[in-house]
Amino acid sequence: MGSVDDAWDTRRHVRAGQGWLVSLGLLSLVPALVATALRIVPPTDDGPALLASFIPYGLVLWVPALLLLGVAALRARRSAAFARVSLVMLTLVVLVGLLAALAWQGPAWVPNDRPVATDPLTVVSLNVRAGAADPAIVAEAARGADVVAFVEASPSWVEALPAAFREELPYGVGAPLQFDSGSVIFSRYPITSSEALPASSFQQWSAVVDTPQLGPLRVVAVHPCNPFCGPGLWSTEHTELRQYVARLDDTPTVVAGDFNAVDDHGPMRDLYADGWRSAADLAGSGFVRTYPADRRFPPLIGIDHVLVDAPLTATSLQTFEVPGTDHLGLRAVLAGTAPPTR
């Protein structure tokens, strides 16, 4: 019978630090799995919807999970068969999760190849936080824009906009111009028609602008309710918005404003499934975060969007900051994908 010393090279060893690698890998895996589950099955209830706002941060944790568990699997060559196989299988699962996350998030960093067939047109969008945003700085940020959409605007705030702003963008329609707070649209070019969207928590507005670049262009300034407005209102108002834009005619259309939803939320994914595209996605701007913009740390989530339909593309999307509001503004450069018809 061999001695204990004779059999030293046949023992199953746990290499130093292996437990830490596995533990940290599993800890990274938990939020990655939660984020993936929320991405696959979008929540409609308030609490889960708030958690789903941070899906991109959870999906990033697939990376450390893969590195930690992958290294642990490589180091387990001399471990028991069950441990080796378990770590290899777990690493493969993590790899699949990472590939899914890349498929979901990666295209946002890649500019779209939609052709540009017209001169550019600039659209600016901002939530002015119930008229608290500095009107003078807002006017400066909007300088050079062709169409501007503000939400949470009040009549007094609109009146406080500098005269130079109204000279540059002399045409306007919307709730604050009808003695009520809500969405307002200003344009460099004539507005040929306009209408209020169906009643909601925040009054929303639509206008058709006669532009030299594109011909008629519809701009819809939107602000559906957030997940905490009241039971079911978030889903209801997003459904109503989706139904409204689905009924529009074939006039090239921009839908801009504070959607109170991130790209991974169900309501936004429904709009994308209907054919709407984010200007950030088309321009390859990546993970655009706009809220909250009044903290000591940078904005965490992107709930403000500029969406366009098939006749339009976007070549640029930038954010800008204005004192007084908790949202960053968006400045999108758009163009038609075919020459305008008159």
TIMARPA-670239 format. One record per residue (C-alpha): x, y, z; residue in three letters. Coordinates in pm, whole numbers, plus 32768, in hexadecimal, padded with zeros to 4 digits. Example, Ala and Ser with C-alpha at 12.3 -4.5 7.8 and 13.67 -1.06 7.14 Angstrom:
BEGIN
84CE7E3E830CALA85577F9682CASER
REM end
This chain:
BEGIN
800080008000MET809381517F9FGLY80E1825A80A1SER803683AA80B7VAL816B844F8022ASP816983617EF4ASP800E83D77E8DALA8043854E7EA2TRP801D85807D2AASP7ED384C87D17THR7E1685AD7E08ARG7D0C869F7D9DARG7D8387FC7DFAHIS7CC289407E14VAL7DAC8A4C7D9AARG7DDE8B817E6EALA7CE08C917E20GLY7BF68BA87D65GLN7ADF8BE17E5EGLY7AFC8D5A7E36TRP7AED8D427CBCLEU79B48C6C7CC4VAL790A8D3C7DD1SER794D8E897D23LEU78E48DF37BD6GLY779B8D7D7C69LEU77628ED07D0CLEU778F8F787BBASER76AC8E787B1BLEU757D8EC77BF5VAL753C902F7B7CPRO75948FC77A19ALA74888EBA7A26LEU738A8FA97ABFVAL73CF90AD79AFALA73AF8FA578A1THR72678F267930ALA71DC90897938LEU725090B977D1ARG71A78F79775CILE70648FB1781EVAL7030912C783CPRO6F7D91887980PRO6E44925B7993THR6E2E928B7B0DASP6ECC93C27BA5ASP6FE393297C75GLY706792337B70PRO704993427A65ALA712A94237B35LEU722393077B5CLEU721792CA79E4ALA7291942F79AESER73EA93B07A0EPHE73F5927F7929ILE753192F37870PRO75F3930079B7TYR758B919D7A0AGLY75E1911E78AFLEU774291A878CFVAL777C90B679EFLEU777A8F9378FBTRP78E18FFF78AFVAL79788FD27A0CPRO78A48E9A7A3EALA79398E027902LEU7A9D8E63795CLEU7A8B8DE97AC3LEU79D88CA27A7ELEU7AA28C647943GLY7BE88C867A02VAL7B5E8BA67B14ALA7B028AA07A0EALA7C638AA7797ELEU7CF98A877AD8ARG7C1A895B7B29ALA7CD1886A7A40ARG7D4787967B66ARG7C0787B37C2FSER7AFC86A97C4DALA7A3B865F7B0FALA78F686EF7B98PHE799E883C7BECALA7A4A884E7A99ARG7911880279D1VAL783988EB7AA4SER79238A107A72LEU794289D178FCVAL77C889BD78D2MET77948AF679A4LEU78978BB078D6THR77E48B4E7795LEU769A8BCD7821VAL77408D16787AVAL77D58D2E771DLEU767A8D067684VAL75F78E17776DGLY77108F027708LEU76D38EC57596LEU75608F1075C7ALA75B79055767DALA76A090BB7562LEU758F90717464ALA749D914E7526TRP75849271757AGLN769692677474GLY75D892FD734BPRO75AB9444740BALA771D948D73D2TRP77139443725CVAL769595577171PRO757A94E9708FASN75A894DB6F18ASP746195876EBDARG74AF966B6D95PRO74AC97E56DBFVAL73EB987C6C9DALA739399DC6D18THR742D9B046DC4ASP743E9ADF6F40PRO73369B567033LEU73779B8971A7THR72799B2C72B2VAL72A69B8A7421VAL71E29AEB753ESER71E29B3C76B3LEU71149B0077ECASN71189C5A788FVAL70A39BD579E3ARG6F5D9C917A0FALA6FFA9DCF798AGLY71279DCB7A75ALA722F9DB97961ALA72E49F017923ASP72359F9677EFPRO7366A05A777BALA744B9F2A7784ILE73409E5376DFVAL73289F5375C6ALA74A29F51759DGLU74AA9DD47593ALA73999DD2748AALA74459ED173ABARG745C9E567245GLY734E9D4E7272ALA723B9D2B7170ASP71349C957259VAL712D9C9373D6VAL704E9BBF74B8ALA702B9C137629PHE6F659B4A772AVAL6EF29BB97885GLU6EE99D1D7803ALA6E099E1C78ACSER6D709F567811PRO6E47A03878ECSER6F819F7C7886TRP6F2C9F9D7716VAL6EF6A1117746GLU704EA12977E8ALA7102A0A176B5LEU71E0A1B27623PRO7162A27874FBALA7286A1F8742BALA7204A0957457PHE70A9A0F273D8ARG7142A1B172B4GLU7210A082724DGLU70EF9F8E7288LEU6FBBA0647248PRO6EBC9F4E721ETYR6E369E9C7350GLY6D1C9DB973C1VAL6CD29CF674FBGLY6C3E9CEF7653ALA6CF09E2076EAPRO6C739EF175C8LEU6B129E7A7617GLN6B2A9EE97786PHE6B839D967811ASP6CCC9CEE786ESER6D5A9BD3779EGLY6E079BA3764FSER6E599CBF7563VAL6EF99CBC740AILE6FB49DDF736BPHE70269DE87202SER70FC9EB47116ARG70069E5C7002TYR6E8B9E7E6FE5PRO6DB29D8B70A6ILE6C9A9D1B6FC2THR6BCB9C5270BBSER6BD39BE27224SER6B0C9B1F7324GLU6B119AB6748FALA6B43994574D5LEU6A369891759FPRO6A23990B7707ALA6B31987E77ECSER6BEE98D97929SER6CBD99D37861PHE6C269A827734GLN6CD99A1475F6GLN6CD39ABF74A3TRP6D0A9A7B7331SER6D569B697213ALA6DA19B52709EVAL6EB89C3C7030VAL6EF69CA26EC6ASP70719C7D6EADTHR714D9CCD6D7FPRO72249B9C6DC9GLN71189A906DDDLEU6FD09B2B6D7AGLY6EBD9AE56E7APRO6F4D9A5E6FBFLEU6E7A99F670E9ARG6F0C9A337243VAL6E6799937372VAL6ED39A1A74C6ALA6E8E990575C1VAL6E9398D37738HIS6DDE979777AAPRO6DC49755791ECYS6EDE96BB79EAASN6EB4956D7AA3PRO6E4B961E7BE4PHE6D3396FF7B64CYS6C3196057BD8GLY6BD194977BB0PRO6BE394337A44GLY6C0A959579B9LEU6D6A955B7934TRP6D009436785DSER6BB394D477FFTHR6C42961E7787GLU6D58957476C6HIS6C5794947620THR6B8795C575C2GLU6CBB96727535LEU6D14953E746AARG6BB3952B73E2GLN6BB7969D7389TYR6CFA969072C0VAL6C88954C7218ALA6B5996097189ARG6C2A971F70ECLEU6C4197416F72ASP6D8197186EAAASP6E0698776EEDTHR6F6E98556F6BPRO6F54986670E4THR702F98B57210VAL6FBA9851736CVAL708799047475ALA7078994B75E6GLY708598AC773EASP700697497710PHE703F96E7787DASN70C5959E77F5ALA721B951A7795VAL726794567659ASP7249930A7710ASP70EF9353779CHIS6FCB92A476F7GLY6F2293E47675PRO705B945375BBMET709992F87532ARG6F3292F474B3ASP6F6F943A73F7LEU70B093B07363TYR6FF8927572FBALA6F0093567245ASP701C93E57175GLY707D951D7237TRP71F19556725FARG72B1961A7362SER7386973872DDALA749096CB73D6ALA7490956E7342ASP749795EB71D9LEU75B796D77225ALA767795D072EAGLY767A96AB7422SER767E95837513GLY75E89589766FPHE755096E77687VAL74F4973F77EEARG741B98707835THR738E984D7995TYR73C098BB7AA9PRO748F99E17A31ALA748B9AB87B6CASP756099DF7C53ARG76D199DE7CAAARG76F5989E7BE0PHE76B498767A69PRO755C980F79E7PRO7518969C7A13LEU740196427922ILE738596AD77CCGLY721196FD77D2ILE7217981B76D5ASP721297B37568HIS71F2982E7403VAL71499726732CLEU711E972C71B4VAL7060965770BCASP70DD95AD6F7FALA70F696E26E9BPRO71EE97846F8CLEU734A97437013THR742B97E97113ALA7597984870E3THR75DA98D9723ASER754798E27397LEU75D999AE74B3GLN756C9A057614THR757B9B5A76BAPHE754C9BD6781EGLU746C9CF07898VAL74599D6C7A02PRO73099D3C7AAAGLY729E9BF67A09THR72EE9A917A6CASP73059A1E7901HIS74109A4977FBLEU73939ACD76B2GLY73C09A1F7564LEU74359ABB741FARG740499D672F3ALA74709A14718CVAL737C996470A5LEU735B99356F30ALA7275988F6E37GLY72CE97416D9ETHR722C97A76C54ALA720098F86BA4PRO70CC99B36C1DPRO6F9299AA6B4ATHR6EC89AE66B19ARG
REM end
